[in-house]
């Protein structure tokens, strides 16, 4: 893909609860630096009370048909006004590109192409790949003119006569190569019909749009009629000239190869400034000042790249929240390669648009970079063979299908979404958590029964050890939140995300304290109270040291050296947390929304007139205090109550317990049903909220006075029970940590010597 067009849209469709998520996204992204002046304005103008357009995201491998599908869908759901088609403009930007009397059902559409948001190749991470046999002539011409393409470096490998060329150059097929912050802004602006969307990057697709529309005119016309008929039946509106009356939804179609990929940085080198041995050798011949300047520039560049990657992860998560319908087009490697290399931009000049030195258009680049990146980024979708709905993403069940069948399939999905309306239930972004398509900000995605009882990755641990891991990690998160001065709601939300993550992924995959730190950092980052990585690492280093204690029974001596973090240790820690943060986001499907029951509880107390003077003096405040106490206790419950019950039920159960303990007389009727809570659910929650003491007691019996437990502690306990390695050894984990510590010490010594 070389470029694209983006056209404005009109607002007309809105999902409740999305405005709040959009506000979170914008607050967290205000710090992003944008080189385009028109993209640096404060995004609060996007936050409006007007309805949003419905947003459809289309993703898949290169040459999977994303752009074609987006163009055809935009034509199907657009509003043509004349019968004639002239020019070669996009169908949604011209009033002249229309198809007969088959009126479209919705008048305003926008197409946004991810490929229009590439950063410059000089700022992309570097990757190494080998030329393919079919690249021989292209490589020869590129080597002859290599000075015209300074971003690529060439080296010959192999024996004479059978040698290949190893190319080092920018990786433009990874998350770091796309300005996701700007893409997010344009999507939000298009949804709100903001003028900023009109200033979007212009992208000229290599396909002939006029020819495309004419080629599939029959499909477009039949689909328009079908959409009109289906919506007319569903709403009772009368048809007028094949158009459904009163349906004026706006549409935003976003297409790109990275939209549903994992939010993980690539393994490639961050830039040419990485201190490789070759660069260091060249610097030794320079003066001390030159070497020092180079090191400072390299450190500054590396810090800038890491910060940009952190911001891209946030933007990626926010972007996923904007998509109402997600469509994925699987493609086989053979078909993807054949389609890609037969397109005009990938054919050698003058017959095509591939000029010497454009190595990202070579077959070797496709084999070792494009396809490998596709498999790595979408393995969570590709391994679900034959499953149409995977964690909120609708996957075409056929591979390499025709354009006609793909359009029929996509329109079916969209119609199901529209016809179901508020009652439609689908898979949310969070993997395996069920949530309605128009979920309010007062509700949460809930865990499924299959996740609770058939989580094989975690079931290898006894249930009491699983409970202890969650309890100790959540308690550590609370302590860190206090030392960081975070609002209590952020700490509570972090613990809910922590429990959700461990319901999806293996408890033994990462160190528990690291997962706690990464989750707290992520939750704070998308809130109004972000905290820096330096603050997070310093606080956790202190809490995990021998100088910290969570109880007043034993106050240890303060030894600053026990929680000191050297620069190399900090960088290692930060890199580790960044990786875990990406894994958490991927496991949760980028859904970080957490609704807490605390505001509901206060509202319910007022509704029940608990603060009335009719009650004994001060009893209303006492009930409120105990209600909040039980709600906070439920955060650490072994039954994972925040993952299995909605906030309204948690609030009602806490009020029931608090009122009973304070002797407050409640209405004689089953008052909890007014708040949509059944008797059986209330009974379960009452028991669950009182079970935390047993978890804390069992943890103390097993692990003593430890403030926090580690993976080695769990492995040691399993060894004692004859269930795993003993002597505290964790299958080489301790040895790995020792090697990392030794490496950090050596790095510190070198820095001190210099």
Secondary structure, 3 states (H helix, E strand, C coil): CCCCCCCCCCCCCCCCCHHHHHHHHHHHHCCCCCCCHHHCCCHHHHCCCCCCCEEEEEEECCCCCHHHHHHHHHHHCCCCCCCCCCCCCCCCCCCCCCCCCCCCCCCEEEEEEHHHHECCHHHCCEEEEECCHHHHHHHHHHHHCHHHCCCCEEEEECCCCCCEEEEEEECCCCHHHECHHHHHHHHHHHHCCCHHHHHCCCCCCCCCHHHHHHHCHHHHHHHHHHHHHHHHHHHCCCEECCEECCCCCEEEEEECCCCCCCCCCCCCECCCCCCCHHHHHHHHCCCHHHHHHHHHHHHHHHHHHHHHHHHHHHHHHHHHHHCCEEEEECCCHHHHHHHHHHCHHHCECCCCCECCCCHHHCHHHHHHHHHHHHHHHCHHHHCCCCCCEECCEEECCCCCCCHHHHHHHHHHHHHHHHHHHHHCEEECCCCCCEEECCCCCCCCCECCHHHHHCCHHHHCCCHHHHHHHHHHHHHHHHHHHHHCCCCHHHHHHHHHHHHHHHHHCCCCCCCHHHHHHHHHHHHHHCCCCCCCHHHHHHHHHHHCCCCCCCCCCCCCCCCHHHHCCCHHHHHHHHHHHHHHHHHHHHHCCCCCCCCCCHHHHHHHHHHCCCCCCCCCCCHHHHHHHHHHHHHHHHCCCCCCHHHHCCHHHHHHHHHHHHHHHHCCCCCCCCHHHHHCCCHHHHHHHHHHCCCHHHHHHHHHHHHCCCCCCCHHHHHHHHHHCCCCCCCCCCCCHHHHHHHHHHHHHHHHHHHHHC
